[in-house]
Amino acid sequence: MKRVPKPVFFIVALLILAFSFTAIFGVSYYTGDNKNTAVKGLGDIRWGIDIRGGVEATFQPAGGVNATDEQLESAKSIIETRMISQGITDYELYADKGNDRIIVRFPWKSDEKEFNAVEAINEISSTAKLTFRPGREYEKTDIGSDGSYVYKTPTGETETVLMDGSYIKSAKASVYQDNDSTPQYVVSLEFTDKGKDRFGEITSQYVNKTISIWMDEIMLSAPTVNQAITDGKAQIEGDFTAEEATQLAEKINAGALPFQLETISYGNISPTLGENSLIAMGYAGIIAFIIIAIIMIIFYRLPGLIAIVSLVGQMGLSIAAISGYFTTISSFTMTLPGIAGLILSIGIGVDCNVITAERIKEELKAGRTLDGALDRGTKNSLSAIVDGNMTVIIVSIILMLVFGPSNILSVLFGESTTGTIYSFGFTLLVGVIANFIMGVFLSRVMLRSVAGFKFIRKKWLFGGAKNDK
């Protein structure tokens, strides 16, 4: 068996525990009375309607506009895109084409305190318009929540609109290293064929001049054009953080509604489960995990202890992928079926570690040396683990593809059902991938590392008989 250096066990175990702690509890700090979240945790997850309730609203075209079926469907699609881009996957969205109505139900934000339905509705129905303007003249200056200046209301020559966001094909957040090797986050733009020609004309005309970029009445950036940009690609720079760049890209991709929407009715939706039930589930989960930990340690001893560390890491990684811990991955709306998928993936993680520990015990009973038992046990268990996990991964992907947003089964089963099953598939997939990383790879690294300590090299510590050394 190939040995792993002894310190690796402590390094990996401490990294897993530290990562899991920050993923579960998050990292935040206060500047005065304002709370700043550096790393999102369990408390930043957006809970679904069934757990925390939400908002129901009915929209119609403003100003008496008689929208066509295509326009109404376009507005519905853009609202759906905005919700998905914000990590809202637990929603119901309908277009009543006979009465020019759009009905939507969606959950509250994770940090919602006021439960203001009007403000929540504006989050998805406001028309955000991206424009490119000459110069950088503005009327107002405000201070943003992070203390930076926010420039508002174009004036003078900057009132002229050179082009708008309809010429943009896509936008995405990206990062590059500047001359000081400092990461700089930007928003990369790709223009349509017409946009490529139009942007080429504008940048040719404004070489060595400023073209400001605005979202509605707020100036996002005011770069100087160094040369004509004719390849249909550009970048928005503005001292963004990773999260700000991602949010801006999502807003641009969401586009503008084909007409203004006005809210004709709205109200709050009561949760079917409730936060008290969620807290009770949390306590039940902690108790169940403690019981599992005790059983694993009693039956499998040292491999059982390492399995518990890997399971903590699996939970931490699963929560991180849902909460928005990684700034490049959007947060995810957690529903009751989503919790079920997460619990099922933890069960799969326990099964993975049990299979490995049992194989090691069998090899020790067969009279193999400790190194031989660890080597054969981990190798012989791998195929069974991979087969079982790959099956779950395939099923999870199928659930996400078939029951994801905007698919034919939305018509057959309803969009509420669609979001529910998609949530289950997503959390199950995330949990199984986390199991591969923690339960298959890192747990084996820790196992081989700890076997290098002389005082630990006793077969009974790895599941063998007590009289084995």
N, C-alpha and C positions, 0 to 999 in steps of 0.2 A: 504494500500500500504506500502510495506517495504521501509522505509526511507534510503537514502544514505547520509553519512556525508557531511556537507556543503563544506568543503575544497576540496572534491573530484572533484567538477566541475573545479576549478581553476587548480588543479594538472593535470587532464586529458587533459583539453584544452591547457595548456602550453606545455605538452609533445607532443600532436598532432602537434601543430604549430612548435615546435622546431624540431621534427622529419621530418616534411614536408619540412621545410626550408633546412635542411641538405640534404634531399633526392633530392630536386629539384636543389639546387645550388652546392651541394657537399662541401667537406672540403679539402683544399690544403694549402701547405706552400712552401716557397722557401728556398733552401740552396744554396746561391750564385745565379747562373743563372738557376739552375736546379729546376724544379717544381716537388714537391712530393705530390701525391694525397693520402690523408688519407682516405677519404670517397668519393666514386664515385657519381656523380650527373647527371643531364640532359645533361651536356656538354660532358660526357664520354660515352654516348650511341653510339653504332656503327649503323649509318644510312644505310639503304638499297640502292641498286643500283638505284632504282627509284627516290630517294631523293638526293643522293650525288655522284652517279656514282661509278665506280669501275674499275676492271681489267679483261681482257679477255686473256687467255693463252692457248696454245696448247702444250702438252707434248708428247714425244716419248721415248721409252727405249734407254738409252745411250749405246754407244759402239756397235751399230748394233745388239743388242739382238733381236732375233725373239720371241717375247713374245707369249705365248699361250693365248687363250681366258680366261682361268682361272686366269692366272697371271695378265692379264690386268684388269680383274674384281676385283681382289684382290687389285691392286694398286688404282683403282677407289674407292673401299670401304674404304681404309685407308685414302685417301685424304678427303673423305666425313666425316670420323670419326674425323679427325683433325679439319675440319671446324666446325663441331657440338660442339666439345669439347671447341672451342674458342668462342662459342656463335654466330657463323655465320650460320644463318638459311635462309637467302635470297641468294641463290646461284643456279646456273645451272651447272650440271655435266654430261658429256656424255662420253661413251667409244666407239670409232670407231674401232671395232675389225678387220674390213677388212684392215685398214691401220695402225694398231698399234698406235692409237692416243687417247689421253685423252684431252677433251676440258672442260675448267672450266671458269665460270664467277662468281665473288664474289665482295662484296663492300670493300671500303677503310676502314682502321682502324679509330677509333673515333678520335685519336690524330694525324692523318696523316697531315703533313705539306708540305713535299716535293713531294708527289704524285709520288713516285718512283715505277714504275710497277715491276721492277726486284726484289727489296727488298720485295714487297708485295707477289710476287710469291714464293720467298724462304720461306716465312712464312708457306706455306702449302705443298711445294714439297721437302723440305730438308729431308734427311734420318737421323733420330735420332736413335742412337744405344746405348742401355744400356749394360754395361759390369761390371762384378765383377772381381777384380784383386788383387793379393797379394801385401801387403805393401802399401806405399803411396809416392812413388818416382815420382817427376815431374821435368820438365825442366823450365817452365815459371811461373811467378807470375804477375797477373794484378790486377788492382783495379776496382771493380765493380761499377755500378752506385750508389749504396748505401754506398760506401766507404769501403766495406769489401773486403778481399783478394779472388782472384779467381785463383785456381791452374790448370795449363794446361799442356798437353802433357805428358803422362806417359813415364817413362824411367826405365832402370835397370830391376829388377825383376817384376816391375809393368807393364811392357810391356806384360807380360803373361796374357792371358784371361782365367779365370777359368770357366766362364759361361756367357751367354748373356741373353738379355731380352726375348728371345723366350720361355724360361722356366717359365715365369711369366704369371699367369692366369689373375690376375687383380691387380689394384693398386688404392688406395683411400686415400684422406687426412683425418686425424683424429687428435684428441687432447686429451691430458691427463694432469693431475696435477702432478707436480714433488713434491719433499719433501718440497719445500718452498711454495706450493700451487700456483705456477706460471704455467699458461697454456703453454704447449709445443706442437707445431704442428709437426706432423710426417707424413710420407707416409707409410701406411700399405700395405704390399705385400702378395699376396697369390699365391703359385706356382702350376704349373700343377703336375700331378702324376710323370712324369719324373723329373720335376724341384724339387719336394719334395725330391726325392732320391738323385739327384745330389747336391742340396744345403746341405743336411744332410751330405754327404761325405766331402764336402768342409769345412764346419764348424767343423766337427770332426777332420779334419787334421790341422785346423788353430786355435785351442783353445788357448786363450791368445795371439793371434797374430792379426795383422791388415789385414782386407780385405777392400779395397777401392771400392767405387761405382762410376762409370763414365758414363756421358752422352756424347757420342762422345769423344772429347778431353778434356773435363772439368770434374774435380773431384767434385762430389756432396757431398760425405761424406766418412769418413775413420774410421768406428767403429772398436773397438776391440771385438773379439769373446770371450764372457765369457764362453759359453758352446755350445755344439752341438745343432743345431736347426733342429729337425727331424719331426716337425709337419706340415711343409709346409707353415708356416706363419712367417713373419719377418717385421721389421720396419726400415725405413731409417730416421735417425735423422741428423739434420744439422742446428739447430737454424733457422728454417724456420718461416716465417710469415704465416698466414692462406692462403693468396693469393699465396705465393710461393709454399706451400705444395700442394695446389689445382692444380696449373699449372704443377708441376712436375708429379703429378699423371696422369694428362691428357696426358702429353707427353709419359709417359710409356705405357698407355693404347692405345695410337695411334699406337704404334709399329713401325717397320721399313718397308720400302717399299721392295717388292720382288726384285727390281732392281733399279738402279739409273735412274732418269728421267732427260732429258734435254729439255729445252724450245726451240721450233723451231719457235714460233711466239708469240707475245704478243702485247697488246695495251690497251689504256684507253677507258672506256665506259662512255659516257656522260649521265647525269641523265635525266630521262624523266620529272621529276617535278622540281628539282632544289632547292638549299638552300634558295633562295629568296622567293619561294612559301612557304617553310617551315616556314620562319619568318612571312610571312603574315598570315599563319594558326595559328601561335602562338598568334599574336595580336588579331585575330578573336576569338580565344578561351578565351583569357583574357576578351575581351569585353562581350562575351556571358556569361561568369561566373559572371561578375559584374551585368549584367541584371538579371540573375537567382537569384543572392543573393538579389537584391532589391525586386524582386517579392515575393520571399520566406518570407522576413521579413515583407513586407506589408500585405500579406495574412495570415501569420501564426505567426508573431511576435516572441516571444521568442523561440518556437520550430523551427521556420524558421532560426533564428540566430544560434542555435545549429546545425541545419542541414548543414549550410554553413561550420561550423568548421569541421564537420564529412566528408563533401565532400572534403575539403582541405586535410584531413588525407587520404582519399581514393586515391586521386591523388598522394600524396606523397608515399604511400605504393605501388601503381601500378608502379610508376617510379622507386622506389627502387628495385623492383623485376626484372626490365628490365635492369637497368644500371649496376648491379653488386655491389650495395650498400652493400648487404649481401655477405660476402666473400665466404660463402659456396654455393652460388647460382651463376652460370655463367651468364655473361651478355648476352643480347639478341639483335639480329639485328632488328632494328625498321624500318618497311616498311610502305608504305601508307595504305595498308589494316590493318596493326598493329595499326596505329593511329586511323583508323576507329573503330577497336575493343575497343580501350581505350575510345574513345568518347562515344560509345554505352554503355559501362559499367558505365560511369559517368551519362548518362541519366537514367540508371536503378537505380543508387544511388539516383538521384533526386526523381524518382518515389517512391522509398522505403520510403523516408522521408515525401513525400506528403501524402502517404497512412496513415502513423502514425499520422501526424498532423491533417488530416481530421477526423480520428476516434476520436481523442481527442476533436475536435470541436463538433462532433455529440454528444458525451457524455455530454459535457458542455451544449449544447442546450437542452438535455433531462433533465436537472436540477440536475445532479450529482455534488457532491462536487469536488473540485480541485483534491484532492488525488484520489477519486473514478474515475474521468474522466481519469487521467493519467494512473491509473492501468488498467481499462477496455479498454481504447484506445490502449495502447501498446500491450495488450494481444490479442485483437480482430484483430489487424492489422498483427500480426506475421504470422498467417497461410497463408494469401494472399501473404505476402512478401516471405516466404519460398517456397511456390509453384512456384511462378514466377521465383525466382532466381535458384531454383534447376533445372528447365527446361533448363535455359540458361547454367548452369554448365554441364548438360548432353550433350547438343548440342556441347558445346566447347570441351569437352573431346573427343566426337566422331570425330569432325573435326581434332583434334590433332592426334588421333590414325589412322584415315583413310588417312589423307593427310600429315602425318608426314614423316620423311626421310625413304627411302627404303621400300616402300609398293607397292602393286599391282596397285594402282591408279596412281602411277608415270608413269607407262607404258601407261595407258589409256589417261591421261590428260597432261602428260609432267611434268618434274621436276620443271619448273618455276612456274607452276600453283600450284604444291604441296606446295612449300615453301611459296607462297603467302597466301594460305588458312590456312596453319599451323600457320603463323604469326597472322592472324586474330583470330583464335581460342585461341591462347596462351594469347594474351593481353585481350581478352574478359573474359577468365577464371580468370586471375589474378585480373582484375578489379572487378569481381563479388565477389571473395573471400575477397578482400579489403573492399567491400561494407558491407559484413556480419560483418566484424570486426569493422569497423568504423560506418556505418550507422545503423546497427541493435543493436550491443552490446554497444559500447562506447557512442553513442548518447543518448541511453536510460539511461545509468548511469549518464551522465551529466544532463539530463532532471530531473531525480528524485533528484539529488543532489541540483540543483538550486531551486527546489520547496520548499526547506527547509528554504530559506530566507524569513523572515516575510514580508519585504517591497516588495517582488516580488509576494507574494501569492495573486494575483489578477487575476480573471478568464479571463479578457480581454487580459492580457499579454500572455495567452496560446491559444488565438483564440476565446474566448467567446465574448459575447456582451459587449459594452463599459460601460454599466451601471452595469455590474456584478462585484462584488468584490471578 
